Amino acid sequence: MRRFALSLCASPQDAEDAAQEALIILYRKIGTLRATGALASWMFRIVRNECLRQVRRLVPRGGDDVEAEPEAAAAPSAEEAVLHRLEVERIAAAVCALPPDQRQVLIMRDVQGLPGKAVAHSLGLSNAAMKSRLHRARAVLRHSLTTDRTVARPVGEEP
C-alpha cells in the first residue's frame, strides 16, 4: 500500500499519511466488504482516494526546495510557479472528473506503471476490458485537456 501511495503522492511524507489513513479506513470498514477476492482492489481504491484527497488540498510542499537553492536564477519565477500550479490543478481536475472505473485503470497503468495484466487481475477484469477502459480514459482525458488548454496558456503563446 505504501509503495502504491508513493507512486501517487507528491512526497514520501504524503504517501505515509495516505497509507496510514487508508489502513485506518480499512480497519473501520472491513465489515462492509462483501467478497474476499475484492480485498486487494478495495485497498488500492482506498489508498488512491486518500492520495487524491491530498492532491485536492494542494498544500504547497515546495518551501524546502526553494530554500535549498540559493541562486535566484535557478528558482522559477512567480509567474512560472503560478502557471505550473494552474496546470497541475487542471490535470488533477481532469483526472478526478473521469468515471471511477476509468480513473482507477488510468492511475494504476499510467501513473503507477503496473503491467496491464496486473491491473486487470487486481481489478477482476479481463485484459480486453482493462485495455478498453484505459483507452476510453486516455481519450476522455486527452479531449478534456486539449479543449481546456486555451484557458491555461499564457497570453501571446502560440498553440
Summary of the structure (lengths in Angstrom):
residues: 159
radius of gyration: 18.1
end to end distance: 39.9
largest distance: 56.4
contacts: 402
relative contact order: 0.10
helix: 75%
strand: 0%
